[in-house]
Amino acid sequence: MDDLSGTGGRDGEDSFAVEEPALGRLDGELRGAAAVLDPVPTALEQLAVEAFALHDLDARIAELTFDSVTDAIPVRGAVEAPRMLTFQADGLTVDVELTGHGLMGQVLPPQTAAIEVLSGPRAGSSLTTDPLGRFTSQEPPSGPFALRLRTGGGVLVTDWLTA
């Protein structure tokens, strides 16, 4: 009976093992095929480069925990309801409401923070929270965006979303 366990090679070697140079060639061939058959769109590649340019190595990432587009139950008769977002990281919550007229939100627990609306290689509008942690902007974000918050506890960056 044949040994199909993969350990039947000489001197205990794995008979199914592939040599490292062969894996390197295979990896190169697969990358080449993907580049030809399914190339990354130029606009997406540019957005990725711009997003990387804005990264903060010491920033904490605030994870999206609620998005009314995917998590809420639709309300009958509601027209142009605002998009509600909630981000959380290390005991800090950022609630954001997006409308066609701008955005508003609140940092919880309430604290002062400098907030930047990121939407490309340059920082967008700068906002400051009031003593209750609230902030507003009259400019709605367009396209992919994120928020960068600078608080007494450090820098926090939200997940990137499309407005």
N, C-alpha and C positions, 0 to 999 in steps of 0.2 A: 504494500500500500504506500502511496506517495505521502511524503510529509509536507502538508500545506500550511504548517504553522509559521513558516518564514524563518525557522531556525535550523533548517536542514542543510545549510551550506557547510563548506569545509571549515574545520577548526572552530565551529560554533558561530561562524559569520552568518549574518542575515542574508538569505539567498535572494530576497526581494529588494535589498538595498540598492540605491542608485548612487553612482559616484558623484562627488561634488561638482566636477567640471561639467558633467552631463546636466545637472540641475541648473547650473548657471546658463548653459546654452538654451535649455528649455525655457527658463525664465525670460531670457532675451528674445526668443522667438515668440513667446506669448505676448510680451509687451509690444513687439513690432506688429503683430497681427491685430492687437487691440487698437493701436494707433492708426492703422489703416482702415479697419472695419468699423470701429466705434470711437472716433476721435473725440476728445474733450472739446466742447464748444468754446470758441475764443472768448466770448463774453463771460462764461463761467470761470474759465482759467484766470481772467483778469480780476474778477470778483474775489477769487481765492487768494490771489497775490495781494490785493488791497486789504482783505480781511486779516491776512497774516501780518501785514505791515502795522496794523493797529493793535496787535496783541500786547498784553502786559504779562510779563513772566511771573510777577508776584501777585497778580489778580486772582481772586477767587471767582469761580464760575457759578452764577446763579442759574439754576436749572428751571426750565419752564415746567410748572406743576399744574397749571390750568390755562386753557385757551378756549374761549367761548365758541370758537368756530368748530372745534372738534369735541369738546367736553360738555357743552350746555345743551339743554333740551330746548328746541325752538319754541318760541311763544307765538301763538296764533295771532295774526294781525300785526305783529311787530314789523315795521318797515325801517330799513336802515338802522338796525340796532347797533350800538357801539360794540367794538370787539374788546372783550375783557381778558386781560392776561395776568397771571400771577407767577412770579419768580421767587425761588427760595434758595438760601445758602447760609449755613451756619447760624441759624436762629434769626436771620434777617429776611423779611418778606418785602417784595416790591410789587404793589398792585398797580396796573396800568390800564387805562381806558383809552382806546383809539377811536377817533371819529374822523369824518372828512374835514373837520374844522381844526384838528390838532390832537394833542394828547394831554392827559392829566393822570396823576397818580399819587401814590403815597408810599413812603418808606415806613415799615413797621418793625420793631418798635420805633415810635417817632424820634427823629434825630435830624440834625442838619447834614446836608450832603451836597456836594457839587456834582451835577449830573451832565453828561455829554450824550447827545443823541448821535450815534455813529451810523453813517450811511455810505461810506466809501473810504478813500484813502485819507481824507481829512475829517476831523471831528466836525460834527454838525453843530446845532444850537447848544449853547451852554445854559443850564438851568440851575437854580438853587432852591432847596426845600425851605419851607417856612418852619417855625418851631414845632408844628405838628407833623412834619415830615411830608407835607403836600408839595406838589410841583405841577406846573402847567406849561404848555407850549402851544402857541397859536399856529405852528407849522406842523401839519401831519407828516410823518415820515413817508417816503416813497421808496419802493423797492426794498431790498434787504436792509435791516437795521438792527442795532443792538443799543443797549444803554450801558454807559460806564459810570459808576458811582464812586465817588471818593468820599469816604466817611472817616470818622476818627479811628475806626477799626481797620482801615486799609482800603484797597481798591477791589471793587466787585464789578464784573462784567456779565451781562445777561446773555443767554443764548441768542443767536441771530435768527430773525424771523423775517418773513416777507409781509409788508404792510398790506 
